[in-house]
Amino acid sequence: MMKKNAPALIVRIFLLVLIWPVLPGCSIHGSFQGLYSYYHKTRDAAPSLIKKPVLPLCDLVPLDMPVVYVVNGAELKNCIQHFEKSLVYIWRPKCSSEVCIPPMNIQTFCRTRHIELFVVAEYYDFPTMNLVYPMERPVFGIDCEHYSTNLTKKYVPMFLSDLALETPAPEDHYFFLFEYGCLKNSAHRLENLGI
């Protein structure tokens, strides 16, 4: 009986010896930001950073200290419908790709074009959010508790749906141009919006 399983055991040992040198290199480096919200971790690290707004969103102004206001898509929709043109930027704080633009750079872009800017963080990151950005509006974060999930692939589409996107936006769209609250265009890159 032992002799019948011997070839299979030898093959397993041989395969293990072959892949053993590779195993220590198989690890995940970095975080899961972009997949998970990190809302609770950020709130626990800095309780004064994340706030639920007590005023209507349109009445909020940036403070002299870092604050991220937690919102859902319907609340933001109620605000943007008052502006002729507004841009909602789904900001990924840890992203270093060329399509990820720092909020203050987009603010300059929007100011020169008379577009109201709303920066909404896709997920939470304490070091990046614990800064005061020179912007006309505060930074917003998606309310994960409202959407009952911490997975970005679940709550971002729900947020955008509440923002009144009739058809789901492609996953890689981060820029949404509105006119009086109606979506006019969305894009992966700012320059593809045609403004």
N, C-alpha and C positions, 0 to 999 in steps of 0.2 A: 504494500500500500504506500509506503514511503517512497519507493522507487518511482511510482507513477507520477507523483507530484514534484519530483526532483527537477525535471526540466523547467517546469513553470517557476519554481523557486529560484533557479539559477537565472532565468530571464529577468525576474523581478529584481534580484540583486544587481545584475548587470545594468539594468535601466537606472536603478537608484545611484549606482556609482557614476554613471554618465551624467545624470542631472544634478548630483550633489554640489558640484562647484558653482552651479548657476543659482541655487536656492538662496544663498545669502543676499544676492543682488535683487531678489524679487521682493520688493517692499514698496509701500506707497509713501512718497515724500510729499510734504505739504499738507493741505487741508482739503476738506470736501466742500469748500465754499463754491457756490455756484450750483451745488446739488442740494444743500441743506441751508436753512435760514440763519442759524446761529443767533436767533432772536433772544432766547433765554440766557445763553452764555454772555451775550453782550449786555443785556439788561442787568444781569448779576454782577458783571465787572464794573459797570457804571450806571447805577440806578437813576441818576439825574440826566443821563444822555437821552434816553428814550422816553417820550411823553405822548400821551393821548391828547389831542387838541381839545381845548375847552371853548375856543372861538371857532367860527366858521373858517375853513381853510383859506379863503381869500383874504381874511383879515390878519392872518399870521404873518409876522415879519421876522427876519433873522435876528437872533440875539447876540450879545457880546460873548456868549459862551456856546459851546457845541450842544446842539439839540437836534434830534431826529424825531419828527412827528409821525406817529403810526397812523396810517389811513387805509381805507379800502377804496376800491374803484368807484363805487357809487358816490362816495363823499368827494372824491376828486372831480368826478364828472359834474357835480353840482357847482363846483367852482369854475372849471374851464369853460363852461357854457356862457359865461359872461364876457369872454374875450374874443375879439375878432379873430386873432390867431394865437394859438398856444402850441407849445411843443412839450410833450411828455417824453422824458429821456429815462429809460430803464437803465440805471447806472449799476455797474458791477464794480464795487470798490477795489477789489484785488486784481482786476484785469489789467494787463499791460499790453494788450493787443492794440494795433493801430486803429481799430474801430472803437476802442474805449477811450473816450475823451474826458479829461478832468472837468468837473462841473463848472469851474470858473471860466474855462475856455468856451464852453457852450454858452455860458451867460453872455460873454462878449459877442459871440456870433448872433445870439437872439436880440440883444440890445440894439445892434446896428440895423436889424431888420424889423424892429418893432413887434417882436414876438414874445409873448409871455412864456417863461420857462418854468417847468415843474420837473425837478430832479427826484426820481423815485428809486431808491436803492432796491436792487433785486434780492439782496441778502444783507445781513448785518456783519460789520467788521469793526470792532472797537478802535484799533489804532487809526484806521482811515476815517472813521466817522467822528472821532474825538478831536476834530479840527474845526476851526471857524472858517468857512468858505466865504469869500467876498461875493455874495450873491444877493439878488433882490428878493428872493423867497427862501424860506428854510428848506433843508433837505427833508424829504419824506421817506418813509420805509413802509413796505407792504405789511399790513396787519395779519400776521400768520394765525393769530388766535381767532380772528374773525372768520378765516377760511378753514380753520380746524385742521391745519397740516403745517409741517415744517419743511416739506419737500418743495423746492422751487418749481419743479416740473408740474406740480399740482396747483400751487397757489398763484403763480404768475398768470397762467391762462384764465383762472377765475377772476383775478384782478382786472385783466384786460377786457374780459367779457362784461364785467360790471362797469367798466369805463365806456361801454357802448360800442364795442367792436362787434358788428353783426356777424362777421365771419372770423374764425380764429386767425390770428396773425401768425406768420411763419415763426418758428421757434427762435430764429436768429435775428428777428427785428427788434431793435432797441429804441428807435426814434419814431414818434407818432405825432403827426401834425394835425391839429384840429382847427376848425373855423366855427366859432360859437358852439363848441362842444360836439361838432360832427366831424368824424374822421375824414380827412382829405387824402392822406398818404401815410404810409409807413415804410421803413427801410432798415436795412442792416447797417448802412453807413449814412452819416449825416449828409454828405454831398449827394446822395441818391434821392433825397427828398424833393429836389428841384426847387429849392428856395434860395 
